[in-house]
Amino acid sequence: MKQTLLKKIADRKAIVGVMGLGYVGLPLIREFARGGLKTIGFDVDPGKIKKLNAGKSYIEHIPSKLIKELVGKKLFRATDNMKELKKVDAIIICVPTPLTKTRDPDMRFVVSTAETISKNIKRGQLVVLESTTYPGTTTELIKPILEKSGLKAGRDFFLAFSPEREDPGRKDYTTATIPKIVGADDSASRELTVKLYSCAIKTVVPVSTSAIAESAKLLENIYRSVNIAMVNELKMLFDGMGIDIWEVINAAKTKPFGFQAFYPGPGLGGHCIPIDPFYLTWKARQYELTTRFIELAGEINTSMPRYVISRVMEALNRHGKALRGSKVLVLGLAYKKDVDDVRESPSITLIELLREHGAKVDYNDPHIPKTHKQREHDLRMKSKPLSAKMLASYDCVLIATDHSSYDYKWIVKNSKLVVDTRNATANVKTGRRKIVKA
């Protein structure tokens, strides 16, 4: 079976199935199709299926032109018929792994996907989990579910973990050029997974077990979370001391060694950094161990939106205004600049907090014309078009995401008060008295 699949991969005759057609699944399909492999995308959302098969993309950095081309060349089609899993040679799982309200891993989507695969798996298939999770998930959770089929991992089918490393909006690295870690608990699964990803990814990095690969992804994001928490804490300290944290960081990063710059913000966003570290915290409790750095970083980072709101309140007070009843415009809904991704965006939390305090809130984001229902949020808002008259009508303009398309000089000029959480107004020379850093 191993040799048969290896030959299919080498001859570019293997069919790749990707489960979950979001910010991870679609870019992966693009690269496999570019590598000459036919792909089938699986999703439970019939709306997504219909759009994709019509050649339309719902993710900004995956153009509709590309989807249309892949569909036209029969390199890609989408379906919600899970019985078609029997038609593919490799199944890659790219479904969400959120947290519960108590910050425990929410494995519903992974479990239901594994159960679906178990009902449709056939001998000789390769199954790869890409969803970020705690060490041991592949072996302790996925493997037993798949083996309910009566097939055995490493003998009848192959199983591996390869963490996604997507970073929407990056220009220097793409899905194809970001090195791909591959971990498996048997040599056949590891070899097959390396060969498969090598069709689409420039550099593939094999490691000895699935748990090593799972842990490597967590380390990457915990490293970022802890360092961002540190500069967020310093921002609050330096604000109280009248010191500009941004200038401090710019000065420190002139050192050519021993320092890497991280930057503060209104809170953490994206699917990875706000969530992934707590998967390890949860796992550590099973071993009666604590993860103090992770938990402290989480406390600081999740407190940032409330700190921003306190700065907005202080700024309005100095203008003789209370937050309750004030009109506030939030600039930027995406979790970072120049993308349309709102997963875990602090902007959403900021809007909800502003509403709780009685403010009248609108938003503008050139990448997100309207909000959509999420698991925990449903803002039901539309982006307001910017104009000089419109800006002047707000008591406060809150810069939550520093999109490149914004003209910050023009924004400051036409606004009564600007609260800047991203240092976006650093180069604005006139109207500095209107600007408050937060």
Contacts in CASP RR format, 6 or more apart in sequence:
PFRMAT RR
TARGET T0000
AUTHOR 0000-0000-0000
METHOD contacts of the structure
MODEL  1
MKQTLLKKIADRKAIVGVMGLGYVGLPLIREFARGGLKTIGFDVDPGKIK
KLNAGKSYIEHIPSKLIKELVGKKLFRATDNMKELKKVDAIIICVPTPLT
KTRDPDMRFVVSTAETISKNIKRGQLVVLESTTYPGTTTELIKPILEKSG
LKAGRDFFLAFSPEREDPGRKDYTTATIPKIVGADDSASRELTVKLYSCA
IKTVVPVSTSAIAESAKLLENIYRSVNIAMVNELKMLFDGMGIDIWEVIN
AAKTKPFGFQAFYPGPGLGGHCIPIDPFYLTWKARQYELTTRFIELAGEI
NTSMPRYVISRVMEALNRHGKALRGSKVLVLGLAYKKDVDDVRESPSITL
IELLREHGAKVDYNDPHIPKTHKQREHDLRMKSKPLSAKMLASYDCVLIA
TDHSSYDYKWIVKNSKLVVDTRNATANVKTGRRKIVKA
1 123 0 8 1.000
1 124 0 8 1.000
1 156 0 8 1.000
2 124 0 8 1.000
2 158 0 8 1.000
2 188 0 8 1.000
2 191 0 8 1.000
2 192 0 8 1.000
4 124 0 8 1.000
5 14 0 8 1.000
5 89 0 8 1.000
5 90 0 8 1.000
5 124 0 8 1.000
5 126 0 8 1.000
5 158 0 8 1.000
5 192 0 8 1.000
6 191 0 8 1.000
6 192 0 8 1.000
6 195 0 8 1.000
8 14 0 8 1.000
8 89 0 8 1.000
9 89 0 8 1.000
9 192 0 8 1.000
9 195 0 8 1.000
9 196 0 8 1.000
9 199 0 8 1.000
10 195 0 8 1.000
12 35 0 8 1.000
12 36 0 8 1.000
12 37 0 8 1.000
12 199 0 8 1.000
14 37 0 8 1.000
14 89 0 8 1.000
14 90 0 8 1.000
14 196 0 8 1.000
15 37 0 8 1.000
15 38 0 8 1.000
15 39 0 8 1.000
15 40 0 8 1.000
15 87 0 8 1.000
15 88 0 8 1.000
15 89 0 8 1.000
15 90 0 8 1.000
16 29 0 8 1.000
16 32 0 8 1.000
16 37 0 8 1.000
16 38 0 8 1.000
16 39 0 8 1.000
16 40 0 8 1.000
16 88 0 8 1.000
16 89 0 8 1.000
16 90 0 8 1.000
16 92 0 8 1.000
16 196 0 8 1.000
17 39 0 8 1.000
17 40 0 8 1.000
17 41 0 8 1.000
17 42 0 8 1.000
17 85 0 8 1.000
17 88 0 8 1.000
17 90 0 8 1.000
17 91 0 8 1.000
17 92 0 8 1.000
18 25 0 8 1.000
18 28 0 8 1.000
18 29 0 8 1.000
18 32 0 8 1.000
18 39 0 8 1.000
18 40 0 8 1.000
18 41 0 8 1.000
18 42 0 8 1.000
18 92 0 8 1.000
18 94 0 8 1.000
19 41 0 8 1.000
19 42 0 8 1.000
19 43 0 8 1.000
19 91 0 8 1.000
19 92 0 8 1.000
19 93 0 8 1.000
19 94 0 8 1.000
19 95 0 8 1.000
19 113 0 8 1.000
19 116 0 8 1.000
19 117 0 8 1.000
20 41 0 8 1.000
20 42 0 8 1.000
20 43 0 8 1.000
20 93 0 8 1.000
20 94 0 8 1.000
20 95 0 8 1.000
21 29 0 8 1.000
21 41 0 8 1.000
21 42 0 8 1.000
21 43 0 8 1.000
21 45 0 8 1.000
21 48 0 8 1.000
21 52 0 8 1.000
21 78 0 8 1.000
21 94 0 8 1.000
22 43 0 8 1.000
22 59 0 8 1.000
22 94 0 8 1.000
23 59 0 8 1.000
23 166 0 8 1.000
23 168 0 8 1.000
23 271 0 8 1.000
23 341 0 8 1.000
23 343 0 8 1.000
24 94 0 8 1.000
24 130 0 8 1.000
24 131 0 8 1.000
24 164 0 8 1.000
24 166 0 8 1.000
25 41 0 8 1.000
25 92 0 8 1.000
25 94 0 8 1.000
25 130 0 8 1.000
26 57 0 8 1.000
26 59 0 8 1.000
26 62 0 8 1.000
27 62 0 8 1.000
27 166 0 8 1.000
27 174 0 8 1.000
27 175 0 8 1.000
28 92 0 8 1.000
28 94 0 8 1.000
28 130 0 8 1.000
28 164 0 8 1.000
28 175 0 8 1.000
28 200 0 8 1.000
29 39 0 8 1.000
29 41 0 8 1.000
29 70 0 8 1.000
29 76 0 8 1.000
30 62 0 8 1.000
30 66 0 8 1.000
30 70 0 8 1.000
30 175 0 8 1.000
31 175 0 8 1.000
31 176 0 8 1.000
31 200 0 8 1.000
31 201 0 8 1.000
32 39 0 8 1.000
32 199 0 8 1.000
32 200 0 8 1.000
33 39 0 8 1.000
33 70 0 8 1.000
33 73 0 8 1.000
33 75 0 8 1.000
33 76 0 8 1.000
34 176 0 8 1.000
34 200 0 8 1.000
35 199 0 8 1.000
35 200 0 8 1.000
36 75 0 8 1.000
36 199 0 8 1.000
37 75 0 8 1.000
37 199 0 8 1.000
37 200 0 8 1.000
38 74 0 8 1.000
38 75 0 8 1.000
38 76 0 8 1.000
39 70 0 8 1.000
39 75 0 8 1.000
39 76 0 8 1.000
40 76 0 8 1.000
40 77 0 8 1.000
40 78 0 8 1.000
40 79 0 8 1.000
40 84 0 8 1.000
40 87 0 8 1.000
40 88 0 8 1.000
41 52 0 8 1.000
41 76 0 8 1.000
41 77 0 8 1.000
41 78 0 8 1.000
41 79 0 8 1.000
42 78 0 8 1.000
42 79 0 8 1.000
42 80 0 8 1.000
42 82 0 8 1.000
42 84 0 8 1.000
42 85 0 8 1.000
43 49 0 8 1.000
43 78 0 8 1.000
43 80 0 8 1.000
44 80 0 8 1.000
45 80 0 8 1.000
46 80 0 8 1.000
48 58 0 8 1.000
48 78 0 8 1.000
49 78 0 8 1.000
49 79 0 8 1.000
49 80 0 8 1.000
51 57 0 8 1.000
51 58 0 8 1.000
52 67 0 8 1.000
52 71 0 8 1.000
52 76 0 8 1.000
52 77 0 8 1.000
52 78 0 8 1.000
53 71 0 8 1.000
53 77 0 8 1.000
53 78 0 8 1.000
55 64 0 8 1.000
55 67 0 8 1.000
55 68 0 8 1.000
55 71 0 8 1.000
56 64 0 8 1.000
56 67 0 8 1.000
56 68 0 8 1.000
57 63 0 8 1.000
57 64 0 8 1.000
57 66 0 8 1.000
57 67 0 8 1.000
59 168 0 8 1.000
59 340 0 8 1.000
60 339 0 8 1.000
60 340 0 8 1.000
60 367 0 8 1.000
61 168 0 8 1.000
61 169 0 8 1.000
61 339 0 8 1.000
61 340 0 8 1.000
67 76 0 8 1.000
70 76 0 8 1.000
71 77 0 8 1.000
82 116 0 8 1.000
82 119 0 8 1.000
82 120 0 8 1.000
83 120 0 8 1.000
85 91 0 8 1.000
85 116 0 8 1.000
85 117 0 8 1.000
85 120 0 8 1.000
85 121 0 8 1.000
86 120 0 8 1.000
86 122 0 8 1.000
88 125 0 8 1.000
89 124 0 8 1.000
89 125 0 8 1.000
89 126 0 8 1.000
90 125 0 8 1.000
90 126 0 8 1.000
90 127 0 8 1.000
90 128 0 8 1.000
90 196 0 8 1.000
91 117 0 8 1.000
91 121 0 8 1.000
91 125 0 8 1.000
91 126 0 8 1.000
91 127 0 8 1.000
91 128 0 8 1.000
92 128 0 8 1.000
92 130 0 8 1.000
93 110 0 8 1.000
93 113 0 8 1.000
93 114 0 8 1.000
93 117 0 8 1.000
93 127 0 8 1.000
93 128 0 8 1.000
93 129 0 8 1.000
93 130 0 8 1.000
93 131 0 8 1.000
94 130 0 8 1.000
94 131 0 8 1.000
94 164 0 8 1.000
95 109 0 8 1.000
95 110 0 8 1.000
95 113 0 8 1.000
95 131 0 8 1.000
96 109 0 8 1.000
96 131 0 8 1.000
96 271 0 8 1.000
97 105 0 8 1.000
97 106 0 8 1.000
97 107 0 8 1.000
97 109 0 8 1.000
97 110 0 8 1.000
97 131 0 8 1.000
97 132 0 8 1.000
97 133 0 8 1.000
97 275 0 8 1.000
97 279 0 8 1.000
98 106 0 8 1.000
98 275 0 8 1.000
98 375 0 8 1.000
99 105 0 8 1.000
99 106 0 8 1.000
99 275 0 8 1.000
99 278 0 8 1.000
100 106 0 8 1.000
103 278 0 8 1.000
103 281 0 8 1.000
103 282 0 8 1.000
104 278 0 8 1.000
104 282 0 8 1.000
105 133 0 8 1.000
105 134 0 8 1.000
105 278 0 8 1.000
105 279 0 8 1.000
105 282 0 8 1.000
107 133 0 8 1.000
107 137 0 8 1.000
107 141 0 8 1.000
109 131 0 8 1.000
110 129 0 8 1.000
110 131 0 8 1.000
110 133 0 8 1.000
110 137 0 8 1.000
110 141 0 8 1.000
110 142 0 8 1.000
111 141 0 8 1.000
111 145 0 8 1.000
114 141 0 8 1.000
114 142 0 8 1.000
114 145 0 8 1.000
114 146 0 8 1.000
115 145 0 8 1.000
115 148 0 8 1.000
117 127 0 8 1.000
117 146 0 8 1.000
118 145 0 8 1.000
118 146 0 8 1.000
118 147 0 8 1.000
118 148 0 8 1.000
118 149 0 8 1.000
119 149 0 8 1.000
121 127 0 8 1.000
121 146 0 8 1.000
121 149 0 8 1.000
121 151 0 8 1.000
121 157 0 8 1.000
122 157 0 8 1.000
123 151 0 8 1.000
123 156 0 8 1.000
123 157 0 8 1.000
124 156 0 8 1.000
124 157 0 8 1.000
124 158 0 8 1.000
125 157 0 8 1.000
125 158 0 8 1.000
126 157 0 8 1.000
126 158 0 8 1.000
126 159 0 8 1.000
126 160 0 8 1.000
126 189 0 8 1.000
126 192 0 8 1.000
126 193 0 8 1.000
126 196 0 8 1.000
127 142 0 8 1.000
127 146 0 8 1.000
127 157 0 8 1.000
127 158 0 8 1.000
127 159 0 8 1.000
127 160 0 8 1.000
128 159 0 8 1.000
128 160 0 8 1.000
128 161 0 8 1.000
128 162 0 8 1.000
128 193 0 8 1.000
128 196 0 8 1.000
129 137 0 8 1.000
129 138 0 8 1.000
129 142 0 8 1.000
129 160 0 8 1.000
129 161 0 8 1.000
129 162 0 8 1.000
130 161 0 8 1.000
130 162 0 8 1.000
130 163 0 8 1.000
130 164 0 8 1.000
131 164 0 8 1.000
132 163 0 8 1.000
132 164 0 8 1.000
132 217 0 8 1.000
132 218 0 8 1.000
132 221 0 8 1.000
132 271 0 8 1.000
132 272 0 8 1.000
132 275 0 8 1.000
132 276 0 8 1.000
132 279 0 8 1.000
133 214 0 8 1.000
133 279 0 8 1.000
134 214 0 8 1.000
134 218 0 8 1.000
134 279 0 8 1.000
134 280 0 8 1.000
134 282 0 8 1.000
134 283 0 8 1.000
135 211 0 8 1.000
135 214 0 8 1.000
135 215 0 8 1.000
135 218 0 8 1.000
135 280 0 8 1.000
135 283 0 8 1.000
136 210 0 8 1.000
136 211 0 8 1.000
136 214 0 8 1.000
136 283 0 8 1.000
137 161 0 8 1.000
137 214 0 8 1.000
138 159 0 8 1.000
138 160 0 8 1.000
138 161 0 8 1.000
138 185 0 8 1.000
138 210 0 8 1.000
138 211 0 8 1.000
138 214 0 8 1.000
139 185 0 8 1.000
139 210 0 8 1.000
139 211 0 8 1.000
142 159 0 8 1.000
143 153 0 8 1.000
143 159 0 8 1.000
146 153 0 8 1.000
146 157 0 8 1.000
146 159 0 8 1.000
147 153 0 8 1.000
150 156 0 8 1.000
151 157 0 8 1.000
153 159 0 8 1.000
153 185 0 8 1.000
153 186 0 8 1.000
153 189 0 8 1.000
154 186 0 8 1.000
154 188 0 8 1.000
154 189 0 8 1.000
158 184 0 8 1.000
158 186 0 8 1.000
158 188 0 8 1.000
158 189 0 8 1.000
158 192 0 8 1.000
158 193 0 8 1.000
159 184 0 8 1.000
159 185 0 8 1.000
159 189 0 8 1.000
159 210 0 8 1.000
160 182 0 8 1.000
160 183 0 8 1.000
160 184 0 8 1.000
160 189 0 8 1.000
160 190 0 8 1.000
160 192 0 8 1.000
160 193 0 8 1.000
160 210 0 8 1.000
160 213 0 8 1.000
161 182 0 8 1.000
161 183 0 8 1.000
161 184 0 8 1.000
161 210 0 8 1.000
161 213 0 8 1.000
161 214 0 8 1.000
162 180 0 8 1.000
162 181 0 8 1.000
162 182 0 8 1.000
162 183 0 8 1.000
162 193 0 8 1.000
162 197 0 8 1.000
162 213 0 8 1.000
163 181 0 8 1.000
163 213 0 8 1.000
163 214 0 8 1.000
163 216 0 8 1.000
163 217 0 8 1.000
164 217 0 8 1.000
165 178 0 8 1.000
165 179 0 8 1.000
165 180 0 8 1.000
165 181 0 8 1.000
165 217 0 8 1.000
165 220 0 8 1.000
166 175 0 8 1.000
166 178 0 8 1.000
167 173 0 8 1.000
167 178 0 8 1.000
168 336 0 8 1.000
168 339 0 8 1.000
168 341 0 8 1.000
169 336 0 8 1.000
169 338 0 8 1.000
169 339 0 8 1.000
175 200 0 8 1.000
175 201 0 8 1.000
176 200 0 8 1.000
176 201 0 8 1.000
176 202 0 8 1.000
177 201 0 8 1.000
177 202 0 8 1.000
177 203 0 8 1.000
178 201 0 8 1.000
179 201 0 8 1.000
179 202 0 8 1.000
179 203 0 8 1.000
179 204 0 8 1.000
179 205 0 8 1.000
180 197 0 8 1.000
180 201 0 8 1.000
180 203 0 8 1.000
180 204 0 8 1.000
180 205 0 8 1.000
181 205 0 8 1.000
181 207 0 8 1.000
181 213 0 8 1.000
181 216 0 8 1.000
181 217 0 8 1.000
182 190 0 8 1.000
182 193 0 8 1.000
182 194 0 8 1.000
182 197 0 8 1.000
182 204 0 8 1.000
182 205 0 8 1.000
182 206 0 8 1.000
182 207 0 8 1.000
182 213 0 8 1.000
183 190 0 8 1.000
183 193 0 8 1.000
183 206 0 8 1.000
183 207 0 8 1.000
183 208 0 8 1.000
183 209 0 8 1.000
183 210 0 8 1.000
183 212 0 8 1.000
183 213 0 8 1.000
184 190 0 8 1.000
184 193 0 8 1.000
184 209 0 8 1.000
184 210 0 8 1.000
185 209 0 8 1.000
185 210 0 8 1.000
190 206 0 8 1.000
194 204 0 8 1.000
194 206 0 8 1.000
197 204 0 8 1.000
198 204 0 8 1.000
207 213 0 8 1.000
207 216 0 8 1.000
215 280 0 8 1.000
217 276 0 8 1.000
218 276 0 8 1.000
218 277 0 8 1.000
218 279 0 8 1.000
218 280 0 8 1.000
221 272 0 8 1.000
221 273 0 8 1.000
221 276 0 8 1.000
221 277 0 8 1.000
222 276 0 8 1.000
222 277 0 8 1.000
222 280 0 8 1.000
222 293 0 8 1.000
222 294 0 8 1.000
222 297 0 8 1.000
224 262 0 8 1.000
224 273 0 8 1.000
225 268 0 8 1.000
225 273 0 8 1.000
225 274 0 8 1.000
225 276 0 8 1.000
225 277 0 8 1.000
225 294 0 8 1.000
225 297 0 8 1.000
225 298 0 8 1.000
225 301 0 8 1.000
226 293 0 8 1.000
226 294 0 8 1.000
226 297 0 8 1.000
227 260 0 8 1.000
227 262 0 8 1.000
228 262 0 8 1.000
228 263 0 8 1.000
228 264 0 8 1.000
228 265 0 8 1.000
228 268 0 8 1.000
228 273 0 8 1.000
228 297 0 8 1.000
228 301 0 8 1.000
229 296 0 8 1.000
229 297 0 8 1.000
229 298 0 8 1.000
229 300 0 8 1.000
229 301 0 8 1.000
230 262 0 8 1.000
230 297 0 8 1.000
231 245 0 8 1.000
231 249 0 8 1.000
231 262 0 8 1.000
231 263 0 8 1.000
231 264 0 8 1.000
232 264 0 8 1.000
232 265 0 8 1.000
232 267 0 8 1.000
232 300 0 8 1.000
232 301 0 8 1.000
232 304 0 8 1.000
233 300 0 8 1.000
234 245 0 8 1.000
234 248 0 8 1.000
234 264 0 8 1.000
235 245 0 8 1.000
235 264 0 8 1.000
235 265 0 8 1.000
236 307 0 8 1.000
238 244 0 8 1.000
238 245 0 8 1.000
238 248 0 8 1.000
239 245 0 8 1.000
239 311 0 8 1.000
239 437 0 8 1.000
239 438 0 8 1.000
244 437 0 8 1.000
245 264 0 8 1.000
246 263 0 8 1.000
246 423 0 8 1.000
246 426 0 8 1.000
246 437 0 8 1.000
249 261 0 8 1.000
249 262 0 8 1.000
249 263 0 8 1.000
252 259 0 8 1.000
252 261 0 8 1.000
253 259 0 8 1.000
253 260 0 8 1.000
253 261 0 8 1.000
263 423 0 8 1.000
264 304 0 8 1.000
265 304 0 8 1.000
265 346 0 8 1.000
265 421 0 8 1.000
265 422 0 8 1.000
266 304 0 8 1.000
266 305 0 8 1.000
266 308 0 8 1.000
266 346 0 8 1.000
266 347 0 8 1.000
266 350 0 8 1.000
266 400 0 8 1.000
266 421 0 8 1.000
266 422 0 8 1.000
266 438 0 8 1.000
267 301 0 8 1.000
267 302 0 8 1.000
267 304 0 8 1.000
267 305 0 8 1.000
267 308 0 8 1.000
267 346 0 8 1.000
267 349 0 8 1.000
268 274 0 8 1.000
268 301 0 8 1.000
268 302 0 8 1.000
268 304 0 8 1.000
268 344 0 8 1.000
268 346 0 8 1.000
269 335 0 8 1.000
269 336 0 8 1.000
269 343 0 8 1.000
269 344 0 8 1.000
269 345 0 8 1.000
269 346 0 8 1.000
270 335 0 8 1.000
270 336 0 8 1.000
270 341 0 8 1.000
270 343 0 8 1.000
270 344 0 8 1.000
270 345 0 8 1.000
271 343 0 8 1.000
271 344 0 8 1.000
273 301 0 8 1.000
274 301 0 8 1.000
274 302 0 8 1.000
274 344 0 8 1.000
275 344 0 8 1.000
277 291 0 8 1.000
277 294 0 8 1.000
277 297 0 8 1.000
277 298 0 8 1.000
278 294 0 8 1.000
278 298 0 8 1.000
280 291 0 8 1.000
280 294 0 8 1.000
281 291 0 8 1.000
281 294 0 8 1.000
281 295 0 8 1.000
284 290 0 8 1.000
284 291 0 8 1.000
304 346 0 8 1.000
305 346 0 8 1.000
305 349 0 8 1.000
305 350 0 8 1.000
305 353 0 8 1.000
306 353 0 8 1.000
307 438 0 8 1.000
308 350 0 8 1.000
308 398 0 8 1.000
308 419 0 8 1.000
308 421 0 8 1.000
308 438 0 8 1.000
309 323 0 8 1.000
309 350 0 8 1.000
309 353 0 8 1.000
309 354 0 8 1.000
309 357 0 8 1.000
311 419 0 8 1.000
311 436 0 8 1.000
311 437 0 8 1.000
311 438 0 8 1.000
312 323 0 8 1.000
312 328 0 8 1.000
312 354 0 8 1.000
312 396 0 8 1.000
312 398 0 8 1.000
312 419 0 8 1.000
312 438 0 8 1.000
313 323 0 8 1.000
313 357 0 8 1.000
314 436 0 8 1.000
315 396 0 8 1.000
315 417 0 8 1.000
315 419 0 8 1.000
315 436 0 8 1.000
315 438 0 8 1.000
316 322 0 8 1.000
316 323 0 8 1.000
316 326 0 8 1.000
316 395 0 8 1.000
316 396 0 8 1.000
316 417 0 8 1.000
319 395 0 8 1.000
319 416 0 8 1.000
319 417 0 8 1.000
321 395 0 8 1.000
321 396 0 8 1.000
323 354 0 8 1.000
323 357 0 8 1.000
323 358 0 8 1.000
323 359 0 8 1.000
324 357 0 8 1.000
324 358 0 8 1.000
324 359 0 8 1.000
325 358 0 8 1.000
325 359 0 8 1.000
325 360 0 8 1.000
326 359 0 8 1.000
326 360 0 8 1.000
326 395 0 8 1.000
326 396 0 8 1.000
327 359 0 8 1.000
327 360 0 8 1.000
327 362 0 8 1.000
327 393 0 8 1.000
327 394 0 8 1.000
327 395 0 8 1.000
327 396 0 8 1.000
328 354 0 8 1.000
328 359 0 8 1.000
328 360 0 8 1.000
328 361 0 8 1.000
328 362 0 8 1.000
328 394 0 8 1.000
328 395 0 8 1.000
328 396 0 8 1.000
328 397 0 8 1.000
328 398 0 8 1.000
329 361 0 8 1.000
329 362 0 8 1.000
329 363 0 8 1.000
329 364 0 8 1.000
329 384 0 8 1.000
329 390 0 8 1.000
329 391 0 8 1.000
329 394 0 8 1.000
329 396 0 8 1.000
329 397 0 8 1.000
329 398 0 8 1.000
330 347 0 8 1.000
330 350 0 8 1.000
330 351 0 8 1.000
330 354 0 8 1.000
330 361 0 8 1.000
330 362 0 8 1.000
330 363 0 8 1.000
330 364 0 8 1.000
330 398 0 8 1.000
330 400 0 8 1.000
331 363 0 8 1.000
331 364 0 8 1.000
331 365 0 8 1.000
331 397 0 8 1.000
331 398 0 8 1.000
331 399 0 8 1.000
331 400 0 8 1.000
331 401 0 8 1.000
331 403 0 8 1.000
331 406 0 8 1.000
331 411 0 8 1.000
332 347 0 8 1.000
332 363 0 8 1.000
332 364 0 8 1.000
332 365 0 8 1.000
332 368 0 8 1.000
332 399 0 8 1.000
332 400 0 8 1.000
332 401 0 8 1.000
332 403 0 8 1.000
333 342 0 8 1.000
333 345 0 8 1.000
333 347 0 8 1.000
333 348 0 8 1.000
333 363 0 8 1.000
333 365 0 8 1.000
333 368 0 8 1.000
333 371 0 8 1.000
333 383 0 8 1.000
333 400 0 8 1.000
333 401 0 8 1.000
334 340 0 8 1.000
334 341 0 8 1.000
334 342 0 8 1.000
334 345 0 8 1.000
334 347 0 8 1.000
334 365 0 8 1.000
334 367 0 8 1.000
334 368 0 8 1.000
334 401 0 8 1.000
334 403 0 8 1.000
335 341 0 8 1.000
335 342 0 8 1.000
335 343 0 8 1.000
335 344 0 8 1.000
335 345 0 8 1.000
335 346 0 8 1.000
335 347 0 8 1.000
335 401 0 8 1.000
336 401 0 8 1.000
337 401 0 8 1.000
337 402 0 8 1.000
337 403 0 8 1.000
337 404 0 8 1.000
337 422 0 8 1.000
338 367 0 8 1.000
338 403 0 8 1.000
338 404 0 8 1.000
338 405 0 8 1.000
339 367 0 8 1.000
340 367 0 8 1.000
340 368 0 8 1.000
342 348 0 8 1.000
342 368 0 8 1.000
342 371 0 8 1.000
342 374 0 8 1.000
345 401 0 8 1.000
346 400 0 8 1.000
347 363 0 8 1.000
347 400 0 8 1.000
347 401 0 8 1.000
348 374 0 8 1.000
348 377 0 8 1.000
348 379 0 8 1.000
350 398 0 8 1.000
350 400 0 8 1.000
351 361 0 8 1.000
351 363 0 8 1.000
351 379 0 8 1.000
351 381 0 8 1.000
352 377 0 8 1.000
352 379 0 8 1.000
354 361 0 8 1.000
354 398 0 8 1.000
355 361 0 8 1.000
362 381 0 8 1.000
362 384 0 8 1.000
362 394 0 8 1.000
363 381 0 8 1.000
363 383 0 8 1.000
363 384 0 8 1.000
364 383 0 8 1.000
364 384 0 8 1.000
364 385 0 8 1.000
364 386 0 8 1.000
365 383 0 8 1.000
365 401 0 8 1.000
365 403 0 8 1.000
366 383 0 8 1.000
366 403 0 8 1.000
366 405 0 8 1.000
367 403 0 8 1.000
368 383 0 8 1.000
369 382 0 8 1.000
369 383 0 8 1.000
370 381 0 8 1.000
370 382 0 8 1.000
370 383 0 8 1.000
371 378 0 8 1.000
371 379 0 8 1.000
371 380 0 8 1.000
371 381 0 8 1.000
371 382 0 8 1.000
384 390 0 8 1.000
386 411 0 8 1.000
388 410 0 8 1.000
388 414 0 8 1.000
391 397 0 8 1.000
391 411 0 8 1.000
391 414 0 8 1.000
391 415 0 8 1.000
392 414 0 8 1.000
392 415 0 8 1.000
392 416 0 8 1.000
394 415 0 8 1.000
394 416 0 8 1.000
395 416 0 8 1.000
395 417 0 8 1.000
396 416 0 8 1.000
396 417 0 8 1.000
396 418 0 8 1.000
396 419 0 8 1.000
397 411 0 8 1.000
397 415 0 8 1.000
397 417 0 8 1.000
397 418 0 8 1.000
397 419 0 8 1.000
398 418 0 8 1.000
398 419 0 8 1.000
398 421 0 8 1.000
399 406 0 8 1.000
399 408 0 8 1.000
399 411 0 8 1.000
399 418 0 8 1.000
399 419 0 8 1.000
399 420 0 8 1.000
399 421 0 8 1.000
399 422 0 8 1.000
399 424 0 8 1.000
399 425 0 8 1.000
400 421 0 8 1.000
400 422 0 8 1.000
401 422 0 8 1.000
402 422 0 8 1.000
402 423 0 8 1.000
402 424 0 8 1.000
406 424 0 8 1.000
408 424 0 8 1.000
408 425 0 8 1.000
408 427 0 8 1.000
408 428 0 8 1.000
409 427 0 8 1.000
409 428 0 8 1.000
409 430 0 8 1.000
411 418 0 8 1.000
411 425 0 8 1.000
412 418 0 8 1.000
412 425 0 8 1.000
412 428 0 8 1.000
412 430 0 8 1.000
412 431 0 8 1.000
412 434 0 8 1.000
412 435 0 8 1.000
413 430 0 8 1.000
413 431 0 8 1.000
415 434 0 8 1.000
416 434 0 8 1.000
417 434 0 8 1.000
417 436 0 8 1.000
418 425 0 8 1.000
418 434 0 8 1.000
418 435 0 8 1.000
418 436 0 8 1.000
419 435 0 8 1.000
419 436 0 8 1.000
419 437 0 8 1.000
419 438 0 8 1.000
420 435 0 8 1.000
420 436 0 8 1.000
420 437 0 8 1.000
420 438 0 8 1.000
421 437 0 8 1.000
421 438 0 8 1.000
423 437 0 8 1.000
425 435 0 8 1.000
428 435 0 8 1.000
END
